[in-house]
């Protein structure tokens, strides 16, 4: 005999776990943290292991059965599982409402409005409150027995709550995969090198079709009930909405968006509200289902073929459609990134006609394995830009070639490059590439580059649009007459601009190198390069070995520099700039101890606004300082940024000079 205490504990654990499940899924209001829930489940499972004779099929530990099936057996639906008629417009809705009003001879009909969930229909049979069978819809008459798989879904109670449930009830509803779970599952699929699912509905269906319930148990499935089939031992309530409340009290999950609305007006308002919310809802929905709420009216209306005349599904515009991908074009962005764009046979999707979709980068093209001429599924959800979801491989004709981003820029012909671990392929044309021209010129003229006063972004755009400048070198060939002719440009500002262009010709080597806008060459790297190589010629001619020998120059910087100076047009632009008179003082190599901060030891702590930690370090080293990671008596200066750590306090204690960011920058510029 088992101790009475044990059976009581088991009962109370089961009751408590079921009640937490109810709060979580049905009330949407979790009352304990996951850890507490897991603790209870663990305790129950441990006791059950000691007393296996006390395990019951409805115990919350018994969701995942042991043995996989060979096949699913058939289930006959005693009450047919029906489908719904569709409405695609307000006109269709008003026709439906009129038919209802005429049949029941009443105005202002009350409708139970519910989201039309995009999952799959399931029938759950509860006998004396216990889940005894779960079946798919199949053809409406014959479905498949998926009881073992359905039992693994936590949102579906194995046992109904309370006492007033009928002795037999068939609950019907939709098994769904929430969007968040779908995204996570697809990430895992990709990591495992397996194919991602096309959409949450397919993922939910695929998960329920597993012969091994152990697999289904790992899938993030959920469930909402929306109706009943068989029922014995109870008189039905008068309204659908009341029946839903009953189901809820027995522990069945009802969609929280469900609402009773009045007349066609109410239906339309509900439709608009949900259409607006659609993308923010946790589950994929493809429309609204309206059901005449009064059961008496439902009985008057009856059925036509396989759909009730008392319900209708108003569909949202489809968010996914199939079309042909005509070709893949390449766009070069203002930063030089090459973006492949799919040109599509125009298709109406998500409420608009779509003829282009971004393919992002080479990785995305490889992932989809998309090729010219393919049939593709296009998705446009809400305001999100259209995406290619997948390729319908079965429709591929012949053997189209794989697509690769080109080795040369389609706009300027410069080489393209892509770094390991980075998704973007970019044009190395920089200054020269028409697509990047405006950005390149803005950068060149900016305060920390050539510091051309009076050359704002708007003016640069105007100059380029009017065809007055093609390269940065052209800036120095502008004349007063051309500038005055430009809109909004007075004589005075034109003269000022010419003067500041003239003034900018006197610069430093590091500013000049920085102003060329070479990928990954920031101010500090430019400074390091100038100090190390002393002349522009040396920088331009440095090979990989020489570049990598420079402190702080890694393979990416080295490759960017070499690619840039390999392009003839870049060399031409540099030569033009020199020939218009850009010059800088010769750098005389100072020995390490002649540098201004020679021998000084610095520590940098906290976040600096104007530069990264590494940049600050390199700038200090350029001036001969040593940078240390910890404060000691030997430290000369501690540079303190935002949110400094204990180092700042320690420095104060030791009486070491502390520099804030302003003072630090001042010191660097001296
Ligand atoms: S009621 C007699 N309500 O839509 C009414 N169905 O096109 C039968 N569905 O097979 C269904 N959300 O899988 C109903 N709130 C909802 C629904 C819903 C999704 C699905 C269900 C059904 C299909 C009918």
Boltz pocket constraint, residues with backbone or C-beta under 6 A from the ligand:
constraints:
  - pocket:
      binder: B
      contacts: [[A, 82], [A, 83], [A, 84], [A, 114], [A, 115], [A, 116], [A, 117], [A, 118], [A, 119], [A, 120], [A, 121], [A, 137], [A, 173], [A, 174], [A, 226], [A, 227], [A, 289], [A, 308], [A, 311], [A, 313]]
      max_distance: 6.0
